[in-house]
Amino acid sequence: AVVRVAMQRTVYDQGVSAGNYLMTVVAGVSLIFGVVLVISLDRWILVRITDMSQKVAAIKGPDSSSVRLPVVGSDELAHFSGALNDMFDRLQTTEKELVRLARLSALGEMAAGINHNLNNILVGVTVSSEFLLEDVEDPQIRDHVETIFRAGRQASDLVARLQDAMLGESDEGVLSSVNDVIREAVDAARPR
């Protein structure tokens, strides 16, 4: 004989009720945890990444030399921001150095042009004075022409030394060569 129970037992009802309650609590806690997680991600990570992205985009702008990323905390984003700031600083230093080198290059080209023109003028002075020396018989005039010839030669030598110093072909340091050239030019320009 099999016993048949026609009424549900209260233990079964309590188990179903407890299971439903547990599922509701787990779903509620999961929902609250998810909302807190999203808010935390937004506040501590996504806002920082968005700010970082906007600052990096500002680098394209005309006044990008002062753009720096905020370094907040000691996490990976802070290290990344610090590394980007270091790169910006090095880039700014390199840019300034390139501008300085471009100016020096322009100055060098200008000096080469002046050097070329001075050489042309000095060739005229030395060649003309050399021809005059062959034709002049008066000793006083000959003395003056020899002085002009020597001064032209000295000036030509000075220009050549200046060019060597400028191009780095001189064994002497550039500064001492330039100082010597200036000193000799002043000596040559003194009245005799």
Secondary structure, 3 states (H helix, E strand, C coil): CCCCCCCCCHHHHHHHHHHHHHHHHHHHHHHHHHHHHHHHHHHHHHHHHHHHHHHHHHCCCCCHHHCCCCCCCCCHHHHHHHHHHHHHHHHHHHHHHHHHHHHHHHHHHHHHHHHHHHHHHHHHHHHHHHHHHHHCCCHHHHHHHHHHHHHHHHHHHHHHHHHHHHHCCCCCCHHHHHHHHHHHHHHHHCCC
